[in-house]
Amino acid sequence: MNKKLLNIKLIVGIVYLILIAIILFFLFSFIDLKDLMNFEFVKSNKDIIFKYKNENFLLLIIISIIIVIIWNFCLGVGTPIALASGFIFGKWVGTLIVILGNTLGATLIYLLAKTFFSKIIQEKFGKKFSKFIIFFNKNELLYFMFFRFIGGGGAPLPIQNIIPVIFNMRVKNYFFSTLVGIIPTTFVTVALGAGIESVISNDVPLDFLTIMKSPEIHLPIIGFAILLIITFLVKKFFFKSVR
């Protein structure tokens, strides 16, 4: 029975990796990362994207949420997708899209990891994160919400999504703590993306001083700095007793 279960898990793992490889292959077949960093390319395609958005607003929101969910399954970091959402939809709608997509995607990843890869995750991360078990035992909902709030203490988003497998966290608590906990970091990042769109729309030369003078840019950056300081202080003092 155990051998059969192990084979099933192995098959699921291989299928998952193949799907990720296929998605990434098609993604990078149509998108050149160099173009995304090119101001003229972004500027020239901005009108096309915004025209489609204005004509198909609800459809594009649904598509964007699905893309965010798929991005989670590809173990992508959260920053690029949040910046893109802010650029296209603005800070309020963009934040809503990223929060819903990341929460649904992360919850699905958690269920998948808990069902098929719990032993591997325990072996890989169990010792490193075992010091947090005291907090999860007290109140897993509030602690993981706080963990999300400070950006996972610097842990990449894919790692944040699977860490609760170690503590066998309830799915309902995982969902709601993620939904609320990722709001601050998501809003700051999406606002930065919206700020970049605002600067481009003003059609001014893009240099460092021009960008930093824009409130739409430097306010989110200040927000990032505040979150980093909070994260540092929490790690230094709040978790001091469990090191």
Secondary structure, 3 states (H helix, E strand, C coil): CHHHHHHHHHHHHHHHHHHHHHHHHHHHHHCCHHHHCCHHHHHHHHHHHHHHHHHCHHHHHHHHHHHHHHHHHCCCCHHHHHHHHHHHHCHHHHHHHHHHHHHHHHHHHHHHHHHHCHHHHHHHHHHHHHHHHHHHHHHHHHHHHHHHHCHHHHCCHHHHHHHHHHHCCCHHHHHHHHHHHCHHHHHHHHHHHHHHHHHHHCCCCCCHHHHHHCHHHHHHHHHHHHHHHHHHHHHHHHCHHHC
